[in-house]
Amino acid sequence: MADLSAEESPRCEVCPETNNLKRCSRCQLVNYCCREHQKQDWKAHKKSCSKKSTKQQTETIDSVFPIHTIRSSQLDSHASDLFKDETFDPRPLKLQNFPKPKNYSNYNIAHFASSRLYDKGYCIIDNFYDNDMPDRIFNDIRQLESTGCFAEGKLSGGKTGGEDDKKVTEVTLRGDKIKWLNGNEQGYPAVTSLIARIDDIMYDLNKFSLGDFIIDGRSKAMVACYPGKGTGYIRHVDNPNKDGRRVTCIYYLNKDWDVKENGGLLRIFPENSKEGYVDVEPIMNRFLLFWSDRRNPHEVQPAYKTRYAVTTWYFDSNERQKVKTEQLQKDMSSLQLEELKLQTAAQSLRIEMEEKEKKRAELEMLTTCIEKKADNYVAALTDGDMERSEERRVGKECRSRWSPYH
């Protein structure tokens, strides 16, 4: 990655010009200073340029991204990725000062974040805002919380059979309360502004992805509140099964937070890290990014004071398309299996109906044969035979009538 010690600004894809730039109207990812340079670069750019659909453009307000939906079990129910046999990491607190970007424009933050992500797997940016926006966001969250709309973070599974015991087990593993937001809800302008800014940063991150990914959407934003009382979240991975999420973004909203007294530490266990783990205090106005996949297991250690954060997950279109393709293949396989079952059932039904038809035909043939034999027998009888048969019948009746037993 390029050296970020100097301030970076968006520039023309063809020349060093940084003023009066206009983005490609089709993909909105690259800048040009003039029409001639756009035409000059088109042969190279058209390979990666893709038009955003009308549906994507209108699906969210004040956002460059559509909201992708995946199963809630993948977003807030990490049954498969929990390290359930572990307790919180007991190693000592290890705080550090994190590098800072020289410039806090969205473009420069994206450039700085890309360097840190490729180098460390995570990026921490303090003083994300330099005005009163953190307080306004916090007030929005408190107002949202006052409506009673927060619900317990879902967690499938548990180690006990009873429902009450299961609930206790789940809270032990995960104890936050959450609320999902699109990012365009009325009445919470500061939260909307926060999500929109993170969207813009992630949009610019595509320029520094080295072709590894293309961020094309995000999840809903998850507002999480740990209500203190030792609540936390056991070590887990956000995206253990390649569901499309590439980057996790978290913004913290905790004033005067003393991690030694209040707990609530986020501990990340970066893959191949020499340090072994990285401790992140959830302090006010801190912005955090890290790879969402198995490169970054992490845990929220027990909090003893109410702890707030806003989390969003951003999707890689390539991985998401692969997920869609795999899911389509699974759905097709399921449909083919169902079709095979229906064909087998239909074949069995046809055989059963054929057997019934065969038996009906045999019965009809037997009935016809009996009737024919009866007709032939009656036709063969002479008049004398008929008279003698009638005399025998009358004689039997008389003998029966004068029987001594009557």
Sine and cosine of phi, psi and omega as CSV:
sin_phi,cos_phi,sin_psi,cos_psi,sin_omega,cos_omega
0.00,0.00,0.43,-0.90,-0.01,-1.00
-0.94,0.34,0.42,-0.91,0.05,-1.00
-0.92,0.39,0.77,-0.64,-0.07,-1.00
-0.97,-0.26,0.29,0.96,-0.03,-1.00
-0.94,0.35,-0.50,0.87,0.05,-1.00
-1.00,-0.03,0.41,-0.91,0.02,-1.00
-0.93,0.37,0.66,-0.75,0.00,-1.00
-0.92,-0.39,0.57,-0.82,0.06,-1.00
-0.70,-0.72,0.42,-0.91,0.07,-1.00
-0.85,0.52,0.62,-0.78,0.02,-1.00
-0.67,-0.75,0.25,-0.97,0.02,-1.00
-0.88,0.47,0.61,-0.79,0.01,-1.00
-0.92,0.39,-0.32,0.95,-0.08,-1.00
-0.97,-0.24,-0.60,0.80,-0.06,-1.00
-0.74,-0.67,0.11,-0.99,-0.05,-1.00
-0.98,0.22,0.06,1.00,-0.07,-1.00
-0.86,0.51,0.72,-0.69,-0.01,-1.00
-0.87,-0.49,-0.07,1.00,-0.04,-1.00
-0.97,-0.24,0.50,-0.86,0.08,-1.00
0.80,0.59,0.69,0.72,0.00,-1.00
-1.00,0.09,0.47,-0.88,0.09,-1.00
-0.76,-0.65,0.66,-0.75,-0.01,-1.00
-0.99,0.15,0.45,-0.89,0.12,-0.99
-0.84,0.55,0.82,-0.57,-0.08,-1.00
-0.95,0.31,-0.24,0.97,-0.04,-1.00
-1.00,0.05,-0.78,0.62,-0.04,-1.00
-0.96,-0.29,-0.32,0.95,0.01,-1.00
0.89,0.46,0.44,0.90,-0.08,-1.00
-0.94,-0.34,-0.46,0.89,-0.08,-1.00
-0.85,-0.52,0.36,-0.93,-0.07,-1.00
-0.90,-0.45,0.51,-0.86,0.07,-1.00
-0.66,-0.76,0.52,-0.85,0.01,-1.00
-1.00,0.02,-0.33,0.95,-0.01,-1.00
-0.37,-0.93,0.26,-0.97,-0.02,-1.00
-0.90,0.44,-0.60,0.80,-0.03,-1.00
-0.89,0.46,-0.66,0.75,0.01,-1.00
-0.94,0.35,-0.54,0.84,0.08,-1.00
-0.89,0.45,-0.69,0.72,0.03,-1.00
-0.90,0.43,-0.64,0.77,-0.02,-1.00
-0.89,0.46,-0.59,0.81,-0.07,-1.00
-1.00,0.00,-0.12,0.99,-0.16,-0.99
-0.87,0.49,-0.62,0.78,-0.04,-1.00
-0.85,0.53,-0.63,0.78,0.02,-1.00
-0.99,0.13,-0.61,0.79,-0.11,-0.99
-0.97,0.25,-0.49,0.87,-0.11,-0.99
-0.90,0.44,-0.36,0.93,0.00,-1.00
-0.92,0.40,-0.50,0.87,-0.03,-1.00
-0.93,-0.37,-0.06,1.00,-0.05,-1.00
-0.99,0.15,0.79,-0.61,0.05,-1.00
-0.67,-0.74,0.69,-0.72,-0.07,-1.00
-0.98,0.20,0.69,-0.72,0.09,-1.00
-0.98,0.20,0.76,-0.66,-0.05,-1.00
-0.94,0.33,0.34,-0.94,0.03,-1.00
-0.86,0.50,-0.61,0.79,0.00,-1.00
-0.88,0.47,-0.67,0.74,0.00,-1.00
-0.92,0.40,-0.62,0.79,-0.06,-1.00
-0.92,0.39,-0.51,0.86,-0.11,-0.99
-0.97,-0.25,-0.04,1.00,-0.12,-0.99
-0.95,0.31,-0.47,0.88,0.06,-1.00
-0.77,-0.64,0.33,-0.94,0.02,-1.00
-0.96,-0.29,0.63,-0.78,0.01,-1.00
0.83,0.55,0.55,0.83,-0.01,-1.00
-0.62,-0.78,0.65,-0.76,0.06,-1.00
-0.99,0.12,-0.10,1.00,-0.07,-1.00
-0.89,-0.46,0.56,-0.83,0.23,-0.97
-0.98,0.22,0.35,-0.94,0.06,-1.00
-1.00,-0.04,0.87,-0.49,0.06,-1.00
-1.00,0.03,0.65,-0.76,0.04,-1.00
-0.93,-0.38,0.71,-0.71,0.14,-0.99
-0.74,-0.67,0.16,-0.99,-0.06,-1.00
-0.83,0.56,0.66,-0.75,-0.04,-1.00
-0.86,0.51,-0.48,0.88,0.01,-1.00
-0.90,0.43,-0.42,0.91,0.03,-1.00
-0.99,0.11,-0.44,0.90,-0.05,-1.00
-1.00,0.01,-0.72,0.69,-0.12,-0.99
-0.77,-0.64,0.34,0.94,-0.01,-1.00
-0.63,-0.78,1.00,0.09,-0.16,-0.99
-1.00,0.03,0.87,0.50,-0.06,-1.00
-0.90,0.43,-0.60,0.80,-0.13,-0.99
-1.00,0.05,-0.27,0.96,-0.13,-0.99
-0.94,-0.35,0.03,1.00,0.02,-1.00
-0.96,0.27,0.64,-0.77,0.13,-0.99
-1.00,0.01,0.96,0.26,-0.25,-0.97
-0.93,0.38,-0.36,0.93,-0.04,-1.00
-1.00,0.02,0.07,1.00,-0.03,-1.00
-0.96,-0.28,0.37,-0.93,0.18,-0.98
-0.96,-0.27,0.04,-1.00,0.04,-1.00
-0.89,0.46,0.60,-0.80,-0.04,-1.00
-0.87,0.49,0.86,-0.52,-0.08,-1.00
-1.00,0.05,0.00,1.00,-0.07,-1.00
-0.90,0.44,0.41,-0.91,-0.13,-0.99
-0.92,0.40,0.41,-0.91,0.04,-1.00
-0.88,0.48,0.69,-0.72,-0.04,-1.00
-0.70,-0.72,1.00,0.02,-0.03,-1.00
-1.00,0.02,0.42,-0.91,0.00,-1.00
-0.46,-0.89,0.28,-0.96,0.12,-0.99
-1.00,-0.07,0.79,-0.62,-0.05,-1.00
-1.00,-0.08,0.53,-0.85,0.03,-1.00
-0.85,0.53,0.47,-0.89,-0.02,-1.00
-0.88,-0.48,0.57,-0.83,0.12,-0.99
-0.95,0.32,0.49,-0.87,0.01,-1.00
-0.97,0.25,-0.40,0.92,-0.06,-1.00
-0.69,-0.72,0.67,-0.75,-0.10,-0.99
-0.97,-0.24,0.36,0.93,0.15,-0.99
-0.93,0.38,0.42,-0.91,-0.02,-1.00
-0.84,0.54,-0.66,0.75,-0.01,-1.00
-0.88,0.47,-0.71,0.71,-0.02,-1.00
-0.94,0.34,-0.57,0.82,0.08,-1.00
-0.89,0.45,-0.66,0.75,0.02,-1.00
-0.89,0.47,-0.68,0.74,0.01,-1.00
-0.90,0.44,-0.73,0.69,0.02,-1.00
-0.88,0.47,-0.70,0.71,-0.03,-1.00
-0.90,0.44,-0.63,0.78,-0.01,-1.00
-0.89,0.46,-0.65,0.76,0.02,-1.00
-0.89,0.46,-0.72,0.70,-0.02,-1.00
-0.93,0.37,-0.62,0.78,0.01,-1.00
-0.88,0.47,-0.72,0.70,0.00,-1.00
-0.94,0.35,-0.48,0.88,-0.03,-1.00
-1.00,0.09,-0.73,0.68,-0.12,-0.99
-0.93,-0.38,-0.41,0.91,-0.07,-1.00
1.00,-0.09,-0.09,1.00,0.01,-1.00
-0.49,-0.87,0.25,-0.97,0.04,-1.00
-0.50,-0.87,0.77,-0.64,0.03,-1.00
-0.90,-0.43,0.79,-0.61,0.00,-1.00
-0.83,-0.56,0.92,-0.39,0.05,-1.00
-1.00,0.03,0.32,-0.95,0.00,-1.00
0.83,0.56,0.74,0.67,-0.04,-1.00
-0.84,0.55,-0.61,0.79,0.11,-0.99
-0.90,-0.43,0.53,-0.85,0.04,-1.00
-0.92,-0.38,0.41,0.91,0.00,-1.00
-0.70,-0.72,-0.41,-0.91,-0.05,-1.00
-1.00,0.02,0.18,0.98,-0.03,-1.00
-0.84,0.54,-0.66,0.75,0.03,-1.00
-0.82,0.57,-0.68,0.74,0.02,-1.00
-0.90,0.43,-0.63,0.78,0.00,-1.00
-0.92,0.38,-0.63,0.78,0.05,-1.00
-0.90,0.44,-0.70,0.71,0.00,-1.00
-0.87,0.50,-0.67,0.74,0.01,-1.00
-0.90,0.43,-0.62,0.79,0.08,-1.00
-0.88,0.48,-0.68,0.73,-0.02,-1.00
-0.91,0.42,-0.68,0.74,0.03,-1.00
-0.90,0.43,-0.63,0.78,0.05,-1.00
-0.90,0.43,-0.66,0.75,0.05,-1.00
-0.89,0.46,-0.67,0.74,0.00,-1.00
-0.90,0.44,-0.57,0.82,-0.04,-1.00
-0.92,0.39,-0.29,0.96,0.01,-1.00
-0.98,0.19,-0.16,0.99,0.02,-1.00
0.97,0.24,0.36,0.93,-0.09,-1.00
-1.00,0.00,-0.10,1.00,0.00,-1.00
-0.96,0.29,0.63,-0.77,0.02,-1.00
-0.82,-0.57,0.37,-0.93,0.01,-1.00
-0.90,0.45,0.70,-0.72,0.07,-1.00
-0.87,0.50,0.78,-0.62,-0.08,-1.00
-0.97,0.24,0.54,-0.84,0.02,-1.00
-0.48,-0.88,0.91,-0.41,-0.01,-1.00
-0.98,0.21,0.49,-0.87,0.08,-1.00
1.00,0.03,-0.31,-0.95,-0.10,-0.99
0.59,-0.81,0.12,-0.99,-0.09,-1.00
-0.94,-0.34,0.11,0.99,-0.04,-1.00
-0.81,-0.58,0.35,-0.94,-0.07,-1.00
-1.00,0.06,-0.65,0.76,-0.06,-1.00
-0.94,0.33,0.53,-0.85,-0.04,-1.00
-0.90,0.44,-0.68,0.74,-0.01,-1.00
-0.90,0.43,-0.70,0.71,0.02,-1.00
-0.90,0.43,-0.61,0.80,0.00,-1.00
-0.88,0.47,-0.66,0.75,0.01,-1.00
-0.89,0.46,-0.66,0.75,0.03,-1.00
-0.89,0.45,-0.68,0.73,0.01,-1.00
-0.88,0.48,-0.68,0.74,-0.02,-1.00
-0.90,0.43,-0.67,0.74,0.01,-1.00
-0.90,0.43,-0.55,0.84,0.05,-1.00
-0.89,0.46,-0.61,0.79,-0.01,-1.00
-0.98,0.18,-0.60,0.80,-0.02,-1.00
-0.52,-0.86,0.83,-0.56,-0.11,-0.99
-0.84,-0.54,0.25,0.97,-0.04,-1.00
-1.00,0.07,0.29,-0.96,0.14,-0.99
-0.90,-0.43,0.65,-0.76,-0.17,-0.98
-0.73,-0.69,0.33,-0.94,0.12,-0.99
-0.60,-0.80,0.77,-0.63,0.00,-1.00
-1.00,-0.02,0.69,-0.72,0.00,-1.00
-0.77,-0.64,0.62,-0.78,0.09,-1.00
-0.95,0.32,-0.56,0.83,-0.07,-1.00
0.96,-0.29,0.10,0.99,0.03,-1.00
-0.74,-0.68,0.35,0.94,-0.03,-1.00
-0.92,0.39,0.61,-0.79,0.04,-1.00
-0.96,0.27,0.59,-0.81,0.08,-1.00
1.00,-0.09,-0.08,1.00,-0.02,-1.00
-0.74,-0.68,0.89,0.45,-0.13,-0.99
-0.89,0.46,-0.56,0.83,-0.03,-1.00
-0.93,0.36,-0.65,0.76,0.04,-1.00
-0.91,0.43,-0.67,0.75,0.05,-1.00
-0.85,0.52,-0.68,0.73,0.01,-1.00
-0.91,0.42,-0.66,0.75,0.03,-1.00
-0.86,0.51,-0.78,0.63,-0.04,-1.00
-0.89,0.45,-0.64,0.77,0.02,-1.00
-0.89,0.45,-0.63,0.77,0.01,-1.00
-0.92,0.39,-0.69,0.72,0.03,-1.00
-0.89,0.46,-0.63,0.77,0.07,-1.00
-0.84,0.55,-0.73,0.69,-0.02,-1.00
-0.88,0.47,-0.65,0.76,0.02,-1.00
-0.89,0.45,-0.71,0.71,-0.01,-1.00
-0.93,0.38,-0.52,0.85,0.08,-1.00
-0.88,0.47,-0.71,0.71,0.03,-1.00
-0.94,0.34,-0.41,0.91,0.01,-1.00
-0.87,0.50,-0.46,0.89,0.02,-1.00
-0.84,0.54,-0.50,0.87,-0.05,-1.00
-0.93,0.37,-0.34,0.94,-0.07,-1.00
-0.89,-0.46,0.37,0.93,-0.10,-1.00
-0.99,0.14,-0.12,0.99,-0.01,-1.00
0.85,0.53,0.41,0.91,0.01,-1.00
0.98,0.20,0.06,1.00,-0.05,-1.00
-0.96,0.27,-0.48,0.88,-0.06,-1.00
-0.38,-0.92,0.27,-0.96,0.13,-0.99
-0.72,-0.70,0.95,-0.32,0.04,-1.00
-0.96,0.30,0.86,-0.51,-0.05,-1.00
-0.78,-0.63,0.11,0.99,0.00,-1.00
0.03,-1.00,0.09,-1.00,-0.01,-1.00
-0.60,-0.80,0.19,-0.98,0.13,-0.99
-0.99,0.17,0.05,-1.00,0.24,-0.97
-0.90,0.43,0.38,-0.92,0.05,-1.00
-0.99,0.13,0.71,-0.70,0.00,-1.00
-0.97,-0.26,0.92,-0.40,0.11,-0.99
-1.00,0.02,0.87,-0.49,-0.08,-1.00
-0.89,-0.45,0.68,-0.74,0.05,-1.00
-0.78,-0.63,0.88,-0.47,0.15,-0.99
-1.00,-0.06,0.89,-0.45,-0.14,-0.99
-0.98,0.19,0.40,0.92,-0.03,-1.00
0.97,0.24,-0.48,-0.88,0.07,-1.00
0.85,0.52,0.49,0.87,0.06,-1.00
0.98,0.19,0.25,0.97,0.01,-1.00
-0.97,0.24,0.59,-0.81,0.00,-1.00
-0.38,-0.92,-0.28,-0.96,-0.01,-1.00
-0.57,-0.82,0.91,-0.41,-0.06,-1.00
-0.85,0.52,0.35,-0.94,-0.07,-1.00
-0.81,0.59,0.72,-0.69,-0.04,-1.00
-0.40,-0.91,0.14,-0.99,0.08,-1.00
-0.86,-0.51,0.74,-0.67,-0.03,-1.00
-0.91,0.42,-0.70,0.71,-0.06,-1.00
-0.80,-0.60,0.98,0.19,-0.05,-1.00
-0.99,0.17,-0.33,0.94,-0.15,-0.99
-0.88,-0.47,0.38,0.92,0.06,-1.00
0.84,0.55,0.87,0.50,0.00,-1.00
-1.00,0.00,0.05,1.00,0.05,-1.00
0.92,-0.40,-0.35,0.94,-0.02,-1.00
-0.96,0.29,0.81,-0.59,-0.04,-1.00
-0.96,-0.28,-0.69,0.72,-0.08,-1.00
-0.79,-0.61,0.74,-0.68,0.12,-0.99
-0.99,-0.15,0.76,-0.65,0.03,-1.00
-0.86,-0.51,0.75,-0.66,-0.02,-1.00
-0.76,-0.65,0.71,-0.70,0.09,-1.00
-0.86,-0.51,0.81,-0.58,-0.08,-1.00
-0.99,-0.11,0.50,-0.86,-0.12,-0.99
-0.68,-0.73,0.74,0.67,-0.11,-0.99
-0.87,-0.50,0.97,-0.26,-0.03,-1.00
-0.95,0.31,0.55,-0.83,0.12,-0.99
0.75,0.66,0.71,0.70,-0.07,-1.00
-1.00,0.04,0.83,-0.56,0.06,-1.00
-0.93,-0.37,0.97,-0.23,-0.13,-0.99
-0.89,0.45,-0.48,0.88,0.02,-1.00
-0.93,0.36,-0.51,0.86,0.00,-1.00
-0.99,-0.15,-0.64,0.77,-0.12,-0.99
-1.00,-0.09,-0.22,0.98,-0.01,-1.00
0.92,0.39,-0.61,-0.79,0.06,-1.00
0.93,0.37,0.35,0.94,-0.03,-1.00
-0.93,0.38,0.67,-0.74,0.20,-0.98
-1.00,-0.04,0.86,-0.50,0.03,-1.00
-0.92,-0.39,0.86,-0.51,0.01,-1.00
-0.97,-0.23,0.61,-0.79,0.02,-1.00
-0.89,-0.45,0.97,0.25,-0.09,-1.00
-0.88,0.48,0.62,-0.78,0.02,-1.00
-0.89,0.45,0.70,-0.71,0.04,-1.00
0.86,0.52,0.46,0.89,0.02,-1.00
-0.99,0.15,0.73,-0.68,0.05,-1.00
-0.93,0.36,-0.53,0.85,-0.02,-1.00
-0.96,0.30,-0.42,0.91,-0.02,-1.00
1.00,-0.01,-0.68,0.73,0.05,-1.00
-0.38,-0.92,0.38,-0.93,0.01,-1.00
-0.81,-0.59,0.80,-0.60,0.01,-1.00
-0.99,-0.14,0.77,-0.64,-0.02,-1.00
-0.84,-0.54,0.91,-0.42,0.06,-1.00
-0.96,0.27,0.69,-0.72,-0.03,-1.00
-0.99,0.12,0.83,0.56,-0.14,-0.99
-0.99,0.13,0.38,-0.93,-0.03,-1.00
-0.83,0.56,0.71,-0.71,0.12,-0.99
0.94,0.35,0.44,0.90,0.09,-1.00
-0.98,-0.21,0.73,-0.69,0.00,-1.00
-0.91,-0.42,0.74,-0.68,-0.10,-0.99
-0.78,-0.63,0.69,-0.73,0.12,-0.99
-0.79,-0.62,0.60,-0.80,0.15,-0.99
-0.39,-0.92,0.39,-0.92,0.06,-1.00
-0.87,0.50,0.69,-0.72,-0.10,-1.00
-0.99,0.13,-0.22,0.98,-0.13,-0.99
-1.00,0.05,-0.31,-0.95,-0.13,-0.99
-0.93,0.38,-0.05,1.00,0.05,-1.00
-0.95,0.32,-0.27,0.96,-0.09,-1.00
-0.68,-0.73,0.94,0.34,0.22,-0.98
-0.87,0.50,0.53,-0.85,-0.02,-1.00
-0.41,-0.91,0.30,-0.95,0.01,-1.00
-0.60,-0.80,0.47,-0.88,0.15,-0.99
-0.97,-0.26,0.94,-0.33,-0.05,-1.00
-0.95,0.30,0.37,-0.93,-0.12,-0.99
-0.76,0.65,0.75,-0.66,0.02,-1.00
-0.97,-0.24,0.65,-0.76,-0.02,-1.00
-0.90,-0.43,0.28,0.96,0.07,-1.00
-0.50,-0.87,0.52,-0.85,-0.04,-1.00
-0.83,0.55,0.77,-0.63,-0.15,-0.99
-0.81,-0.59,0.79,-0.61,-0.07,-1.00
-0.88,-0.48,0.56,-0.83,0.08,-1.00
-0.37,-0.93,0.45,-0.89,0.10,-0.99
-0.88,-0.47,0.83,-0.56,-0.08,-1.00
-0.85,-0.52,0.68,-0.73,0.13,-0.99
-0.73,-0.68,0.51,-0.86,0.06,-1.00
-0.90,-0.44,0.71,-0.70,-0.04,-1.00
-0.94,-0.35,0.68,-0.73,-0.18,-0.98
-0.99,-0.17,0.64,-0.77,0.13,-0.99
-1.00,0.01,0.85,-0.53,-0.08,-1.00
-0.88,0.47,-0.57,0.82,-0.02,-1.00
-0.91,0.42,-0.75,0.66,0.00,-1.00
-0.92,0.38,-0.62,0.79,0.01,-1.00
-0.91,0.42,-0.64,0.77,0.04,-1.00
-0.91,0.42,-0.61,0.80,0.06,-1.00
-0.90,0.44,-0.65,0.76,0.04,-1.00
-0.88,0.48,-0.70,0.71,0.00,-1.00
-0.88,0.47,-0.67,0.74,0.00,-1.00
-0.90,0.44,-0.70,0.71,0.02,-1.00
-0.89,0.45,-0.66,0.75,0.01,-1.00
-0.91,0.42,-0.64,0.77,0.04,-1.00
-0.89,0.45,-0.65,0.76,0.03,-1.00
-0.90,0.43,-0.64,0.77,0.05,-1.00
-0.90,0.43,-0.68,0.73,0.01,-1.00
-0.89,0.45,-0.65,0.76,0.02,-1.00
-0.90,0.44,-0.67,0.75,0.02,-1.00
-0.89,0.46,-0.66,0.75,0.03,-1.00
-0.89,0.45,-0.68,0.74,0.01,-1.00
-0.90,0.43,-0.66,0.76,0.02,-1.00
-0.90,0.43,-0.63,0.78,0.04,-1.00
-0.90,0.43,-0.69,0.72,0.04,-1.00
-0.89,0.46,-0.65,0.76,0.02,-1.00
-0.89,0.46,-0.65,0.76,0.03,-1.00
-0.90,0.44,-0.66,0.75,0.04,-1.00
-0.88,0.47,-0.67,0.74,0.02,-1.00
-0.91,0.42,-0.66,0.76,0.02,-1.00
-0.90,0.44,-0.65,0.76,0.04,-1.00
-0.90,0.44,-0.69,0.73,0.03,-1.00
-0.90,0.44,-0.64,0.77,0.01,-1.00
-0.91,0.41,-0.64,0.77,0.03,-1.00
-0.90,0.44,-0.68,0.73,0.04,-1.00
-0.88,0.47,-0.66,0.75,0.01,-1.00
-0.91,0.42,-0.64,0.77,0.03,-1.00
-0.89,0.45,-0.68,0.73,0.01,-1.00
-0.89,0.45,-0.68,0.73,0.02,-1.00
-0.88,0.47,-0.69,0.73,0.01,-1.00
-0.92,0.40,-0.61,0.79,0.04,-1.00
-0.90,0.43,-0.64,0.77,0.04,-1.00
-0.89,0.45,-0.68,0.73,0.03,-1.00
-0.90,0.44,-0.66,0.75,0.01,-1.00
-0.91,0.42,-0.63,0.78,0.02,-1.00
-0.90,0.44,-0.70,0.71,0.02,-1.00
-0.91,0.42,-0.63,0.78,0.03,-1.00
-0.89,0.46,-0.66,0.75,0.01,-1.00
-0.91,0.42,-0.65,0.76,0.03,-1.00
-0.90,0.44,-0.67,0.74,0.02,-1.00
-0.89,0.45,-0.67,0.74,0.01,-1.00
-0.89,0.45,-0.64,0.77,0.01,-1.00
-0.91,0.41,-0.66,0.75,0.01,-1.00
-0.90,0.43,-0.67,0.74,0.02,-1.00
-0.88,0.47,-0.69,0.73,0.01,-1.00
-0.89,0.46,-0.65,0.76,-0.01,-1.00
-0.90,0.43,-0.69,0.73,0.00,-1.00
-0.90,0.43,-0.71,0.70,0.00,-1.00
-0.87,0.49,-0.64,0.77,0.00,-1.00
-0.91,0.41,-0.69,0.72,0.03,-1.00
-0.89,0.46,-0.65,0.76,0.02,-1.00
-0.89,0.45,-0.67,0.74,0.03,-1.00
-0.90,0.44,-0.66,0.75,0.01,-1.00
-0.91,0.42,-0.63,0.77,-0.01,-1.00
-0.90,0.43,-0.71,0.71,0.01,-1.00
-0.90,0.43,-0.64,0.77,-0.02,-1.00
-0.92,0.39,-0.46,0.89,-0.05,-1.00
-0.99,0.16,-0.29,0.96,0.00,-1.00
-0.95,0.31,0.70,-0.72,0.07,-1.00
-1.00,0.04,0.18,-0.98,0.05,-1.00
-0.88,0.48,-0.64,0.77,0.02,-1.00
-0.89,0.47,-0.67,0.74,0.02,-1.00
-0.86,0.51,-0.64,0.77,-0.01,-1.00
-0.91,0.42,-0.67,0.75,0.00,-1.00
-0.91,0.41,-0.72,0.70,0.00,-1.00
-0.89,0.46,-0.61,0.79,0.03,-1.00
-0.91,0.42,-0.61,0.79,0.00,-1.00
-0.94,0.34,-0.63,0.77,0.03,-1.00
-0.89,0.46,-0.66,0.75,0.01,-1.00
-0.90,0.44,-0.62,0.78,0.00,-1.00
-0.91,0.41,-0.68,0.74,-0.02,-1.00
-0.93,0.37,-0.63,0.78,0.02,-1.00
-0.88,0.47,-0.66,0.75,0.01,-1.00
-0.89,0.46,-0.65,0.76,0.00,-1.00
-0.91,0.42,-0.64,0.77,-0.01,-1.00
-0.92,0.40,-0.72,0.69,0.00,-1.00
-0.87,0.49,-0.62,0.79,0.01,-1.00
-0.93,0.38,-0.58,0.82,-0.03,-1.00
-0.94,0.35,-0.63,0.77,-0.04,-1.00
-0.99,-0.14,0.44,0.90,0.00,-1.00
-0.93,0.37,0.65,-0.76,-0.01,-1.00
-0.90,0.44,-0.28,0.96,0.00,-1.00
-0.98,0.17,-0.14,0.99,0.06,-1.00
-1.00,0.05,0.00,0.00,0.00,0.00
